Amino acid sequence: MEQKPRWAEMCARILQQCEVLRGGRENLASFLGVNIDELADWVEGKAGPPRAVFEKAMEVILAEHDRRAALGPAPKRRRSDHH
């Protein structure tokens, strides 16, 4: 069984999150300026994206992190909140 390279696997996870944040694969491909078939290979961990694409994807992740940080800490759940 062939193992996926760690780099490709890490990039795949990041790109999967970016798909959610950008509203789907087509929107993400458009944002990144790449072919959707190429993006599919990266999302599935078949290959790692070029550095420029990876950096642009990281901008999406960091922007979401900044957005959440600006909202302040999430309220802590009490044990009684769990059902």
mmCIF file of the N, C-alpha and C atoms, coordinates in Angstrom:
data_MODEL
# 
_entry.id   MODEL 
# 
loop_
_atom_site.group_PDB 
_atom_site.id 
_atom_site.type_symbol 
_atom_site.label_atom_id 
_atom_site.label_alt_id 
_atom_site.label_comp_id 
_atom_site.label_asym_id 
_atom_site.label_entity_id 
_atom_site.label_seq_id 
_atom_site.pdbx_PDB_ins_code 
_atom_site.Cartn_x 
_atom_site.Cartn_y 
_atom_site.Cartn_z 
_atom_site.occupancy 
_atom_site.B_iso_or_equiv 
_atom_site.pdbx_formal_charge 
_atom_site.auth_seq_id 
_atom_site.auth_comp_id 
_atom_site.auth_asym_id 
_atom_site.auth_atom_id 
_atom_site.pdbx_PDB_model_num 
ATOM 1   N N  . MET A 1 1  ? 0.851   -1.195 0.000   1.00 0.00 ? 1  MET A N  1 
ATOM 2   C CA . MET A 1 1  ? 0.000   0.000  0.000   1.00 0.00 ? 1  MET A CA 1 
ATOM 3   C C  . MET A 1 1  ? 0.885   1.243  0.000   1.00 0.00 ? 1  MET A C  1 
ATOM 4   N N  . GLU A 1 2  ? 0.606   2.118  -0.918  1.00 0.00 ? 2  GLU A N  1 
ATOM 5   C CA . GLU A 1 2  ? 1.412   3.334  -1.054  1.00 0.00 ? 2  GLU A CA 1 
ATOM 6   C C  . GLU A 1 2  ? 0.940   4.388  -0.053  1.00 0.00 ? 2  GLU A C  1 
ATOM 7   N N  . GLN A 1 3  ? 1.890   5.014  0.630   1.00 0.00 ? 3  GLN A N  1 
ATOM 8   C CA . GLN A 1 3  ? 1.532   6.069  1.579   1.00 0.00 ? 3  GLN A CA 1 
ATOM 9   C C  . GLN A 1 3  ? 1.601   7.427  0.898   1.00 0.00 ? 3  GLN A C  1 
ATOM 10  N N  . LYS A 1 4  ? 0.671   8.289  1.273   1.00 0.00 ? 4  LYS A N  1 
ATOM 11  C CA . LYS A 1 4  ? 0.689   9.660  0.751   1.00 0.00 ? 4  LYS A CA 1 
ATOM 12  C C  . LYS A 1 4  ? 1.825   10.420 1.422   1.00 0.00 ? 4  LYS A C  1 
ATOM 13  N N  . PRO A 1 5  ? 2.482   11.272 0.666   1.00 0.00 ? 5  PRO A N  1 
ATOM 14  C CA . PRO A 1 5  ? 3.507   12.110 1.308   1.00 0.00 ? 5  PRO A CA 1 
ATOM 15  C C  . PRO A 1 5  ? 2.867   12.994 2.381   1.00 0.00 ? 5  PRO A C  1 
ATOM 16  N N  . ARG A 1 6  ? 3.585   13.193 3.465   1.00 0.00 ? 6  ARG A N  1 
ATOM 17  C CA . ARG A 1 6  ? 3.052   14.016 4.559   1.00 0.00 ? 6  ARG A CA 1 
ATOM 18  C C  . ARG A 1 6  ? 2.680   15.427 4.099   1.00 0.00 ? 6  ARG A C  1 
ATOM 19  N N  . TRP A 1 7  ? 3.510   16.022 3.245   1.00 0.00 ? 7  TRP A N  1 
ATOM 20  C CA . TRP A 1 7  ? 3.242   17.376 2.745   1.00 0.00 ? 7  TRP A CA 1 
ATOM 21  C C  . TRP A 1 7  ? 1.891   17.413 2.038   1.00 0.00 ? 7  TRP A C  1 
ATOM 22  N N  . ALA A 1 8  ? 1.657   16.462 1.143   1.00 0.00 ? 8  ALA A N  1 
ATOM 23  C CA . ALA A 1 8  ? 0.396   16.428 0.397   1.00 0.00 ? 8  ALA A CA 1 
ATOM 24  C C  . ALA A 1 8  ? -0.785  16.234 1.342   1.00 0.00 ? 8  ALA A C  1 
ATOM 25  N N  . GLU A 1 9  ? -0.606  15.386 2.348   1.00 0.00 ? 9  GLU A N  1 
ATOM 26  C CA . GLU A 1 9  ? -1.681  15.134 3.306   1.00 0.00 ? 9  GLU A CA 1 
ATOM 27  C C  . GLU A 1 9  ? -1.992  16.383 4.133   1.00 0.00 ? 9  GLU A C  1 
ATOM 28  N N  . MET A 1 10 ? -0.955  17.078 4.576   1.00 0.00 ? 10 MET A N  1 
ATOM 29  C CA . MET A 1 10 ? -1.154  18.301 5.351   1.00 0.00 ? 10 MET A CA 1 
ATOM 30  C C  . MET A 1 10 ? -1.852  19.363 4.484   1.00 0.00 ? 10 MET A C  1 
ATOM 31  N N  . CYS A 1 11 ? -1.393  19.520 3.263   1.00 0.00 ? 11 CYS A N  1 
ATOM 32  C CA . CYS A 1 11 ? -2.013  20.498 2.356   1.00 0.00 ? 11 CYS A CA 1 
ATOM 33  C C  . CYS A 1 11 ? -3.463  20.134 2.084   1.00 0.00 ? 11 CYS A C  1 
ATOM 34  N N  . ALA A 1 12 ? -3.740  18.840 1.943   1.00 0.00 ? 12 ALA A N  1 
ATOM 35  C CA . ALA A 1 12 ? -5.110  18.393 1.685   1.00 0.00 ? 12 ALA A CA 1 
ATOM 36  C C  . ALA A 1 12 ? -6.034  18.833 2.812   1.00 0.00 ? 12 ALA A C  1 
ATOM 37  N N  . ARG A 1 13 ? -5.587  18.664 4.047   1.00 0.00 ? 13 ARG A N  1 
ATOM 38  C CA . ARG A 1 13 ? -6.425  19.066 5.194   1.00 0.00 ? 13 ARG A CA 1 
ATOM 39  C C  . ARG A 1 13 ? -6.681  20.566 5.192   1.00 0.00 ? 13 ARG A C  1 
ATOM 40  N N  . ILE A 1 14 ? -5.664  21.326 4.889   1.00 0.00 ? 14 ILE A N  1 
ATOM 41  C CA . ILE A 1 14 ? -5.811  22.784 4.836   1.00 0.00 ? 14 ILE A CA 1 
ATOM 42  C C  . ILE A 1 14 ? -6.778  23.169 3.724   1.00 0.00 ? 14 ILE A C  1 
ATOM 43  N N  . LEU A 1 15 ? -6.618  22.559 2.563   1.00 0.00 ? 15 LEU A N  1 
ATOM 44  C CA . LEU A 1 15 ? -7.488  22.887 1.428   1.00 0.00 ? 15 LEU A CA 1 
ATOM 45  C C  . LEU A 1 15 ? -8.922  22.449 1.673   1.00 0.00 ? 15 LEU A C  1 
ATOM 46  N N  . GLN A 1 16 ? -9.116  21.362 2.404   1.00 0.00 ? 16 GLN A N  1 
ATOM 47  C CA . GLN A 1 16 ? -10.477 20.937 2.750   1.00 0.00 ? 16 GLN A CA 1 
ATOM 48  C C  . GLN A 1 16 ? -11.153 21.989 3.624   1.00 0.00 ? 16 GLN A C  1 
ATOM 49  N N  . GLN A 1 17 ? -10.403 22.540 4.574   1.00 0.00 ? 17 GLN A N  1 
ATOM 50  C CA . GLN A 1 17 ? -10.952 23.616 5.413   1.00 0.00 ? 17 GLN A CA 1 
ATOM 51  C C  . GLN A 1 17 ? -11.258 24.843 4.555   1.00 0.00 ? 17 GLN A C  1 
ATOM 52  N N  . CYS A 1 18 ? -10.370 25.143 3.630   1.00 0.00 ? 18 CYS A N  1 
ATOM 53  C CA . CYS A 1 18 ? -10.576 26.303 2.746   1.00 0.00 ? 18 CYS A CA 1 
ATOM 54  C C  . CYS A 1 18 ? -11.825 26.129 1.894   1.00 0.00 ? 18 CYS A C  1 
ATOM 55  N N  . GLU A 1 19 ? -12.094 24.898 1.465   1.00 0.00 ? 19 GLU A N  1 
ATOM 56  C CA . GLU A 1 19 ? -13.318 24.644 0.694   1.00 0.00 ? 19 GLU A CA 1 
ATOM 57  C C  . GLU A 1 19 ? -14.544 25.049 1.495   1.00 0.00 ? 19 GLU A C  1 
ATOM 58  N N  . VAL A 1 20 ? -14.559 24.687 2.759   1.00 0.00 ? 20 VAL A N  1 
ATOM 59  C CA . VAL A 1 20 ? -15.688 25.029 3.628   1.00 0.00 ? 20 VAL A CA 1 
ATOM 60  C C  . VAL A 1 20 ? -15.778 26.549 3.783   1.00 0.00 ? 20 VAL A C  1 
ATOM 61  N N  . LEU A 1 21 ? -14.648 27.179 4.051   1.00 0.00 ? 21 LEU A N  1 
ATOM 62  C CA . LEU A 1 21 ? -14.628 28.623 4.304   1.00 0.00 ? 21 LEU A CA 1 
ATOM 63  C C  . LEU A 1 21 ? -14.963 29.444 3.061   1.00 0.00 ? 21 LEU A C  1 
ATOM 64  N N  . ARG A 1 22 ? -14.611 28.937 1.880   1.00 0.00 ? 22 ARG A N  1 
ATOM 65  C CA . ARG A 1 22 ? -14.854 29.676 0.641   1.00 0.00 ? 22 ARG A CA 1 
ATOM 66  C C  . ARG A 1 22 ? -16.149 29.254 -0.053  1.00 0.00 ? 22 ARG A C  1 
ATOM 67  N N  . GLY A 1 23 ? -16.901 28.344 0.548   1.00 0.00 ? 23 GLY A N  1 
ATOM 68  C CA . GLY A 1 23 ? -18.194 27.975 -0.022  1.00 0.00 ? 23 GLY A CA 1 
ATOM 69  C C  . GLY A 1 23 ? -18.144 26.952 -1.132  1.00 0.00 ? 23 GLY A C  1 
ATOM 70  N N  . GLY A 1 24 ? -17.196 26.024 -1.056  1.00 0.00 ? 24 GLY A N  1 
ATOM 71  C CA . GLY A 1 24 ? -17.159 24.933 -2.031  1.00 0.00 ? 24 GLY A CA 1 
ATOM 72  C C  . GLY A 1 24 ? -15.915 24.930 -2.893  1.00 0.00 ? 24 GLY A C  1 
ATOM 73  N N  . ARG A 1 25 ? -15.760 23.825 -3.602  1.00 0.00 ? 25 ARG A N  1 
ATOM 74  C CA . ARG A 1 25 ? -14.560 23.612 -4.415  1.00 0.00 ? 25 ARG A CA 1 
ATOM 75  C C  . ARG A 1 25 ? -14.449 24.595 -5.575  1.00 0.00 ? 25 ARG A C  1 
ATOM 76  N N  . GLU A 1 26 ? -15.566 24.849 -6.262  1.00 0.00 ? 26 GLU A N  1 
ATOM 77  C CA . GLU A 1 26 ? -15.519 25.773 -7.407  1.00 0.00 ? 26 GLU A CA 1 
ATOM 78  C C  . GLU A 1 26 ? -15.103 27.167 -6.970  1.00 0.00 ? 26 GLU A C  1 
ATOM 79  N N  . ASN A 1 27 ? -15.683 27.639 -5.876  1.00 0.00 ? 27 ASN A N  1 
ATOM 80  C CA . ASN A 1 27 ? -15.326 28.969 -5.362  1.00 0.00 ? 27 ASN A CA 1 
ATOM 81  C C  . ASN A 1 27 ? -13.863 29.025 -4.949  1.00 0.00 ? 27 ASN A C  1 
ATOM 82  N N  . LEU A 1 28 ? -13.387 27.960 -4.312  1.00 0.00 ? 28 LEU A N  1 
ATOM 83  C CA . LEU A 1 28 ? -11.995 27.931 -3.885  1.00 0.00 ? 28 LEU A CA 1 
ATOM 84  C C  . LEU A 1 28 ? -11.057 27.908 -5.088  1.00 0.00 ? 28 LEU A C  1 
ATOM 85  N N  . ALA A 1 29 ? -11.377 27.095 -6.093  1.00 0.00 ? 29 ALA A N  1 
ATOM 86  C CA . ALA A 1 29 ? -10.543 27.037 -7.303  1.00 0.00 ? 29 ALA A CA 1 
ATOM 87  C C  . ALA A 1 29 ? -10.463 28.413 -7.955  1.00 0.00 ? 29 ALA A C  1 
ATOM 88  N N  . SER A 1 30 ? -11.588 29.086 -8.017  1.00 0.00 ? 30 SER A N  1 
ATOM 89  C CA . SER A 1 30 ? -11.626 30.429 -8.600  1.00 0.00 ? 30 SER A CA 1 
ATOM 90  C C  . SER A 1 30 ? -10.782 31.398 -7.777  1.00 0.00 ? 30 SER A C  1 
ATOM 91  N N  . PHE A 1 31 ? -10.927 31.353 -6.458  1.00 0.00 ? 31 PHE A N  1 
ATOM 92  C CA . PHE A 1 31 ? -10.162 32.228 -5.569  1.00 0.00 ? 31 PHE A CA 1 
ATOM 93  C C  . PHE A 1 31 ? -8.667  31.989 -5.713  1.00 0.00 ? 31 PHE A C  1 
ATOM 94  N N  . LEU A 1 32 ? -8.279  30.703 -5.795  1.00 0.00 ? 32 LEU A N  1 
ATOM 95  C CA . LEU A 1 32 ? -6.862  30.365 -5.898  1.00 0.00 ? 32 LEU A CA 1 
ATOM 96  C C  . LEU A 1 32 ? -6.323  30.537 -7.318  1.00 0.00 ? 32 LEU A C  1 
ATOM 97  N N  . GLY A 1 33 ? -7.231  30.671 -8.297  1.00 0.00 ? 33 GLY A N  1 
ATOM 98  C CA . GLY A 1 33 ? -6.810  30.828 -9.694  1.00 0.00 ? 33 GLY A CA 1 
ATOM 99  C C  . GLY A 1 33 ? -6.250  29.542 -10.273 1.00 0.00 ? 33 GLY A C  1 
ATOM 100 N N  . VAL A 1 34 ? -6.868  28.407 -9.894  1.00 0.00 ? 34 VAL A N  1 
ATOM 101 C CA . VAL A 1 34 ? -6.395  27.111 -10.381 1.00 0.00 ? 34 VAL A CA 1 
ATOM 102 C C  . VAL A 1 34 ? -7.539  26.320 -11.013 1.00 0.00 ? 34 VAL A C  1 
ATOM 103 N N  . ASN A 1 35 ? -7.171  25.307 -11.779 1.00 0.00 ? 35 ASN A N  1 
ATOM 104 C CA . ASN A 1 35 ? -8.119  24.399 -12.409 1.00 0.00 ? 35 ASN A CA 1 
ATOM 105 C C  . ASN A 1 35 ? -8.756  23.525 -11.334 1.00 0.00 ? 35 ASN A C  1 
ATOM 106 N N  . ILE A 1 36 ? -10.053 23.302 -11.435 1.00 0.00 ? 36 ILE A N  1 
ATOM 107 C CA . ILE A 1 36 ? -10.761 22.530 -10.409 1.00 0.00 ? 36 ILE A CA 1 
ATOM 108 C C  . ILE A 1 36 ? -10.269 21.084 -10.338 1.00 0.00 ? 36 ILE A C  1 
ATOM 109 N N  . ASP A 1 37 ? -9.853  20.512 -11.460 1.00 0.00 ? 37 ASP A N  1 
ATOM 110 C CA . ASP A 1 37 ? -9.332  19.133 -11.445 1.00 0.00 ? 37 ASP A CA 1 
ATOM 111 C C  . ASP A 1 37 ? -8.002  19.059 -10.705 1.00 0.00 ? 37 ASP A C  1 
ATOM 112 N N  . GLU A 1 38 ? -7.180  20.083 -10.909 1.00 0.00 ? 38 GLU A N  1 
ATOM 113 C CA . GLU A 1 38 ? -5.900  20.152 -10.197 1.00 0.00 ? 38 GLU A CA 1 
ATOM 114 C C  . GLU A 1 38 ? -6.155  20.289 -8.696  1.00 0.00 ? 38 GLU A C  1 
ATOM 115 N N  . LEU A 1 39 ? -7.099  21.157 -8.349  1.00 0.00 ? 39 LEU A N  1 
ATOM 116 C CA . LEU A 1 39 ? -7.457  21.351 -6.946  1.00 0.00 ? 39 LEU A CA 1 
ATOM 117 C C  . LEU A 1 39 ? -7.951  20.040 -6.338  1.00 0.00 ? 39 LEU A C  1 
ATOM 118 N N  . ALA A 1 40 ? -8.736  19.287 -7.091  1.00 0.00 ? 40 ALA A N  1 
ATOM 119 C CA . ALA A 1 40 ? -9.253  18.009 -6.591  1.00 0.00 ? 40 ALA A CA 1 
ATOM 120 C C  . ALA A 1 40 ? -8.106  17.070 -6.210  1.00 0.00 ? 40 ALA A C  1 
ATOM 121 N N  . ASP A 1 41 ? -7.062  17.018 -7.034  1.00 0.00 ? 41 ASP A N  1 
ATOM 122 C CA . ASP A 1 41 ? -5.898  16.173 -6.708  1.00 0.00 ? 41 ASP A CA 1 
ATOM 123 C C  . ASP A 1 41 ? -5.257  16.608 -5.398  1.00 0.00 ? 41 ASP A C  1 
ATOM 124 N N  . TRP A 1 42 ? -5.152  17.904 -5.191  1.00 0.00 ? 42 TRP A N  1 
ATOM 125 C CA . TRP A 1 42 ? -4.537  18.422 -3.960  1.00 0.00 ? 42 TRP A CA 1 
ATOM 126 C C  . TRP A 1 42 ? -5.410  18.148 -2.750  1.00 0.00 ? 42 TRP A C  1 
ATOM 127 N N  . VAL A 1 43 ? -6.735  18.365 -2.896  1.00 0.00 ? 43 VAL A N  1 
ATOM 128 C CA . VAL A 1 43 ? -7.670  18.151 -1.788  1.00 0.00 ? 43 VAL A CA 1 
ATOM 129 C C  . VAL A 1 43 ? -7.693  16.680 -1.386  1.00 0.00 ? 43 VAL A C  1 
ATOM 130 N N  . GLU A 1 44 ? -7.522  15.801 -2.357  1.00 0.00 ? 44 GLU A N  1 
ATOM 131 C CA . GLU A 1 44 ? -7.523  14.363 -2.086  1.00 0.00 ? 44 GLU A CA 1 
ATOM 132 C C  . GLU A 1 44 ? -6.150  13.862 -1.637  1.00 0.00 ? 44 GLU A C  1 
ATOM 133 N N  . GLY A 1 45 ? -5.161  14.749 -1.567  1.00 0.00 ? 45 GLY A N  1 
ATOM 134 C CA . GLY A 1 45 ? -3.834  14.381 -1.086  1.00 0.00 ? 45 GLY A CA 1 
ATOM 135 C C  . GLY A 1 45 ? -3.002  13.602 -2.089  1.00 0.00 ? 45 GLY A C  1 
ATOM 136 N N  . LYS A 1 46 ? -3.398  13.652 -3.368  1.00 0.00 ? 46 LYS A N  1 
ATOM 137 C CA . LYS A 1 46 ? -2.646  12.927 -4.399  1.00 0.00 ? 46 LYS A CA 1 
ATOM 138 C C  . LYS A 1 46 ? -1.335  13.632 -4.729  1.00 0.00 ? 46 LYS A C  1 
ATOM 139 N N  . ALA A 1 47 ? -1.298  14.926 -4.478  1.00 0.00 ? 47 ALA A N  1 
ATOM 140 C CA . ALA A 1 47 ? -0.102  15.737 -4.718  1.00 0.00 ? 47 ALA A CA 1 
ATOM 141 C C  . ALA A 1 47 ? -0.222  16.996 -3.885  1.00 0.00 ? 47 ALA A C  1 
ATOM 142 N N  . GLY A 1 48 ? 0.904   17.652 -3.656  1.00 0.00 ? 48 GLY A N  1 
ATOM 143 C CA . GLY A 1 48 ? 0.889   18.926 -2.946  1.00 0.00 ? 48 GLY A CA 1 
ATOM 144 C C  . GLY A 1 48 ? 0.813   20.065 -3.950  1.00 0.00 ? 48 GLY A C  1 
ATOM 145 N N  . PRO A 1 49 ? 0.182   21.163 -3.581  1.00 0.00 ? 49 PRO A N  1 
ATOM 146 C CA . PRO A 1 49 ? 0.067   22.311 -4.479  1.00 0.00 ? 49 PRO A CA 1 
ATOM 147 C C  . PRO A 1 49 ? 1.379   23.085 -4.572  1.00 0.00 ? 49 PRO A C  1 
ATOM 148 N N  . PRO A 1 50 ? 1.502   23.925 -5.587  1.00 0.00 ? 50 PRO A N  1 
ATOM 149 C CA . PRO A 1 50 ? 2.659   24.823 -5.641  1.00 0.00 ? 50 PRO A CA 1 
ATOM 150 C C  . PRO A 1 50 ? 2.662   25.748 -4.420  1.00 0.00 ? 50 PRO A C  1 
ATOM 151 N N  . ARG A 1 51 ? 3.826   26.236 -4.083  1.00 0.00 ? 51 ARG A N  1 
ATOM 152 C CA . ARG A 1 51 ? 3.976   27.077 -2.890  1.00 0.00 ? 51 ARG A CA 1 
ATOM 153 C C  . ARG A 1 51 ? 3.044   28.291 -2.917  1.00 0.00 ? 51 ARG A C  1 
ATOM 154 N N  . ALA A 1 52 ? 2.918   28.948 -4.058  1.00 0.00 ? 52 ALA A N  1 
ATOM 155 C CA . ALA A 1 52 ? 2.062   30.142 -4.149  1.00 0.00 ? 52 ALA A CA 1 
ATOM 156 C C  . ALA A 1 52 ? 0.606   29.809 -3.819  1.00 0.00 ? 52 ALA A C  1 
ATOM 157 N N  . VAL A 1 53 ? 0.144   28.655 -4.253  1.00 0.00 ? 53 VAL A N  1 
ATOM 158 C CA . VAL A 1 53 ? -1.230  28.229 -3.968  1.00 0.00 ? 53 VAL A CA 1 
ATOM 159 C C  . VAL A 1 53 ? -1.371  27.921 -2.480  1.00 0.00 ? 53 VAL A C  1 
ATOM 160 N N  . PHE A 1 54 ? -0.396  27.228 -1.931  1.00 0.00 ? 54 PHE A N  1 
ATOM 161 C CA . PHE A 1 54 ? -0.409  26.909 -0.499  1.00 0.00 ? 54 PHE A CA 1 
ATOM 162 C C  . PHE A 1 54 ? -0.459  28.189 0.328   1.00 0.00 ? 54 PHE A C  1 
ATOM 163 N N  . GLU A 1 55 ? 0.346   29.172 -0.039  1.00 0.00 ? 55 GLU A N  1 
ATOM 164 C CA . GLU A 1 55 ? 0.379   30.429 0.718   1.00 0.00 ? 55 GLU A CA 1 
ATOM 165 C C  . GLU A 1 55 ? -0.961  31.153 0.642   1.00 0.00 ? 55 GLU A C  1 
ATOM 166 N N  . LYS A 1 56 ? -1.599  31.121 -0.522  1.00 0.00 ? 56 LYS A N  1 
ATOM 167 C CA . LYS A 1 56 ? -2.902  31.772 -0.659  1.00 0.00 ? 56 LYS A CA 1 
ATOM 168 C C  . LYS A 1 56 ? -3.957  31.036 0.177   1.00 0.00 ? 56 LYS A C  1 
ATOM 169 N N  . ALA A 1 57 ? -3.854  29.707 0.217   1.00 0.00 ? 57 ALA A N  1 
ATOM 170 C CA . ALA A 1 57 ? -4.777  28.922 1.048   1.00 0.00 ? 57 ALA A CA 1 
ATOM 171 C C  . ALA A 1 57 ? -4.573  29.262 2.525   1.00 0.00 ? 57 ALA A C  1 
ATOM 172 N N  . MET A 1 58 ? -3.323  29.433 2.923   1.00 0.00 ? 58 MET A N  1 
ATOM 173 C CA . MET A 1 58 ? -3.047  29.789 4.316   1.00 0.00 ? 58 MET A CA 1 
ATOM 174 C C  . MET A 1 58 ? -3.625  31.161 4.657   1.00 0.00 ? 58 MET A C  1 
ATOM 175 N N  . GLU A 1 59 ? -3.681  32.056 3.697   1.00 0.00 ? 59 GLU A N  1 
ATOM 176 C CA . GLU A 1 59 ? -4.297  33.365 3.936   1.00 0.00 ? 59 GLU A CA 1 
ATOM 177 C C  . GLU A 1 59 ? -5.767  33.195 4.306   1.00 0.00 ? 59 GLU A C  1 
ATOM 178 N N  . VAL A 1 60 ? -6.443  32.249 3.664   1.00 0.00 ? 60 VAL A N  1 
ATOM 179 C CA . VAL A 1 60 ? -7.853  31.976 3.968   1.00 0.00 ? 60 VAL A CA 1 
ATOM 180 C C  . VAL A 1 60 ? -7.985  31.503 5.421   1.00 0.00 ? 60 VAL A C  1 
ATOM 181 N N  . ILE A 1 61 ? -7.116  30.563 5.806   1.00 0.00 ? 61 ILE A N  1 
ATOM 182 C CA . ILE A 1 61 ? -7.144  30.025 7.166   1.00 0.00 ? 61 ILE A CA 1 
ATOM 183 C C  . ILE A 1 61 ? -6.847  31.123 8.185   1.00 0.00 ? 61 ILE A C  1 
ATOM 184 N N  . LEU A 1 62 ? -5.824  31.920 7.924   1.00 0.00 ? 62 LEU A N  1 
ATOM 185 C CA . LEU A 1 62 ? -5.447  32.978 8.868   1.00 0.00 ? 62 LEU A CA 1 
ATOM 186 C C  . LEU A 1 62 ? -6.515  34.060 8.968   1.00 0.00 ? 62 LEU A C  1 
ATOM 187 N N  . ALA A 1 63 ? -7.166  34.372 7.860   1.00 0.00 ? 63 ALA A N  1 
ATOM 188 C CA . ALA A 1 63 ? -8.249  35.365 7.889   1.00 0.00 ? 63 ALA A CA 1 
ATOM 189 C C  . ALA A 1 63 ? -9.398  34.868 8.757   1.00 0.00 ? 63 ALA A C  1 
ATOM 190 N N  . GLU A 1 64 ? -9.705  33.568 8.668   1.00 0.00 ? 64 GLU A N  1 
ATOM 191 C CA . GLU A 1 64 ? -10.764 33.000 9.509   1.00 0.00 ? 64 GLU A CA 1 
ATOM 192 C C  . GLU A 1 64 ? -10.339 33.018 10.977  1.00 0.00 ? 64 GLU A C  1 
ATOM 193 N N  . HIS A 1 65 ? -9.082  32.712 11.230  1.00 0.00 ? 65 HIS A N  1 
ATOM 194 C CA . HIS A 1 65 ? -8.569  32.760 12.601  1.00 0.00 ? 65 HIS A CA 1 
ATOM 195 C C  . HIS A 1 65 ? -8.712  34.185 13.157  1.00 0.00 ? 65 HIS A C  1 
ATOM 196 N N  . ASP A 1 66 ? -8.323  35.170 12.364  1.00 0.00 ? 66 ASP A N  1 
ATOM 197 C CA . ASP A 1 66 ? -8.431  36.567 12.800  1.00 0.00 ? 66 ASP A CA 1 
ATOM 198 C C  . ASP A 1 66 ? -9.884  36.961 13.029  1.00 0.00 ? 66 ASP A C  1 
ATOM 199 N N  . ARG A 1 67 ? -10.777 36.489 12.150  1.00 0.00 ? 67 ARG A N  1 
ATOM 200 C CA . ARG A 1 67 ? -12.201 36.802 12.291  1.00 0.00 ? 67 ARG A CA 1 
ATOM 201 C C  . ARG A 1 67 ? -12.729 36.238 13.606  1.00 0.00 ? 67 ARG A C  1 
ATOM 202 N N  . ARG A 1 68 ? -12.372 34.995 13.905  1.00 0.00 ? 68 ARG A N  1 
ATOM 203 C CA . ARG A 1 68 ? -12.847 34.375 15.145  1.00 0.00 ? 68 ARG A CA 1 
ATOM 204 C C  . ARG A 1 68 ? -12.234 35.040 16.369  1.00 0.00 ? 68 ARG A C  1 
ATOM 205 N N  . ALA A 1 69 ? -10.972 35.410 16.272  1.00 0.00 ? 69 ALA A N  1 
ATOM 206 C CA . ALA A 1 69 ? -10.306 36.070 17.398  1.00 0.00 ? 69 ALA A CA 1 
ATOM 207 C C  . ALA A 1 69 ? -10.966 37.415 17.704  1.00 0.00 ? 69 ALA A C  1 
ATOM 208 N N  . ALA A 1 70 ? -11.409 38.109 16.662  1.00 0.00 ? 70 ALA A N  1 
ATOM 209 C CA . ALA A 1 70 ? -12.054 39.409 16.849  1.00 0.00 ? 70 ALA A CA 1 
ATOM 210 C C  . ALA A 1 70 ? -13.400 39.273 17.560  1.00 0.00 ? 70 ALA A C  1 
ATOM 211 N N  . LEU A 1 71 ? -14.008 38.105 17.458  1.00 0.00 ? 71 LEU A N  1 
ATOM 212 C CA . LEU A 1 71 ? -15.294 37.875 18.126  1.00 0.00 ? 71 LEU A CA 1 
ATOM 213 C C  . LEU A 1 71 ? -15.131 37.665 19.632  1.00 0.00 ? 71 LEU A C  1 
ATOM 214 N N  . GLY A 1 72 ? -13.913 37.403 20.041  1.00 0.00 ? 72 GLY A N  1 
ATOM 215 C CA . GLY A 1 72 ? -13.653 37.152 21.453  1.00 0.00 ? 72 GLY A CA 1 
ATOM 216 C C  . GLY A 1 72 ? -13.764 35.674 21.757  1.00 0.00 ? 72 GLY A C  1 
ATOM 217 N N  . PRO A 1 73 ? -13.414 35.309 22.973  1.00 0.00 ? 73 PRO A N  1 
ATOM 218 C CA . PRO A 1 73 ? -13.456 33.886 23.332  1.00 0.00 ? 73 PRO A CA 1 
ATOM 219 C C  . PRO A 1 73 ? -14.879 33.347 23.311  1.00 0.00 ? 73 PRO A C  1 
ATOM 220 N N  . ALA A 1 74 ? -15.000 32.110 22.892  1.00 0.00 ? 74 ALA A N  1 
ATOM 221 C CA . ALA A 1 74 ? -16.308 31.454 22.903  1.00 0.00 ? 74 ALA A CA 1 
ATOM 222 C C  . ALA A 1 74 ? -16.714 31.219 24.348  1.00 0.00 ? 74 ALA A C  1 
ATOM 223 N N  . PRO A 1 75 ? -18.004 31.305 24.636  1.00 0.00 ? 75 PRO A N  1 
ATOM 224 C CA . PRO A 1 75 ? -18.437 31.048 26.014  1.00 0.00 ? 75 PRO A CA 1 
ATOM 225 C C  . PRO A 1 75 ? -18.102 29.614 26.405  1.00 0.00 ? 75 PRO A C  1 
ATOM 226 N N  . LYS A 1 76 ? -17.646 29.455 27.628  1.00 0.00 ? 76 LYS A N  1 
ATOM 227 C CA . LYS A 1 76 ? -17.301 28.111 28.102  1.00 0.00 ? 76 LYS A CA 1 
ATOM 228 C C  . LYS A 1 76 ? -18.576 27.358 28.407  1.00 0.00 ? 76 LYS A C  1 
ATOM 229 N N  . ARG A 1 77 ? -18.562 26.089 28.031  1.00 0.00 ? 77 ARG A N  1 
ATOM 230 C CA . ARG A 1 77 ? -19.727 25.250 28.303  1.00 0.00 ? 77 ARG A CA 1 
ATOM 231 C C  . ARG A 1 77 ? -19.636 24.697 29.716  1.00 0.00 ? 77 ARG A C  1 
ATOM 232 N N  . ARG A 1 78 ? -20.767 24.674 30.359  1.00 0.00 ? 78 ARG A N  1 
ATOM 233 C CA . ARG A 1 78 ? -20.841 24.030 31.669  1.00 0.00 ? 78 ARG A CA 1 
ATOM 234 C C  . ARG A 1 78 ? -21.201 22.571 31.452  1.00 0.00 ? 78 ARG A C  1 
ATOM 235 N N  . ARG A 1 79 ? -20.841 21.745 32.394  1.00 0.00 ? 79 ARG A N  1 
ATOM 236 C CA . ARG A 1 79 ? -21.182 20.328 32.284  1.00 0.00 ? 79 ARG A CA 1 
ATOM 237 C C  . ARG A 1 79 ? -22.681 20.132 32.114  1.00 0.00 ? 79 ARG A C  1 
ATOM 238 N N  . SER A 1 80 ? -23.460 20.986 32.756  1.00 0.00 ? 80 SER A N  1 
ATOM 239 C CA . SER A 1 80 ? -24.921 20.860 32.682  1.00 0.00 ? 80 SER A CA 1 
ATOM 240 C C  . SER A 1 80 ? -25.457 21.211 31.296  1.00 0.00 ? 80 SER A C  1 
ATOM 241 N N  . ASP A 1 81 ? -24.639 21.853 30.448  1.00 0.00 ? 81 ASP A N  1 
ATOM 242 C CA . ASP A 1 81 ? -25.067 22.190 29.093  1.00 0.00 ? 81 ASP A CA 1 
ATOM 243 C C  . ASP A 1 81 ? -25.055 20.972 28.177  1.00 0.00 ? 81 ASP A C  1 
ATOM 244 N N  . HIS A 1 82 ? -24.316 19.945 28.538  1.00 0.00 ? 82 HIS A N  1 
ATOM 245 C CA . HIS A 1 82 ? -24.217 18.748 27.712  1.00 0.00 ? 82 HIS A CA 1 
ATOM 246 C C  . HIS A 1 82 ? -25.412 17.848 27.986  1.00 0.00 ? 82 HIS A C  1 
ATOM 247 N N  . HIS A 1 83 ? -25.948 17.290 26.946  1.00 0.00 ? 83 HIS A N  1 
ATOM 248 C CA . HIS A 1 83 ? -27.130 16.447 27.128  1.00 0.00 ? 83 HIS A CA 1 
ATOM 249 C C  . HIS A 1 83 ? -26.766 15.003 27.011  1.00 0.00 ? 83 HIS A C  1 
# 
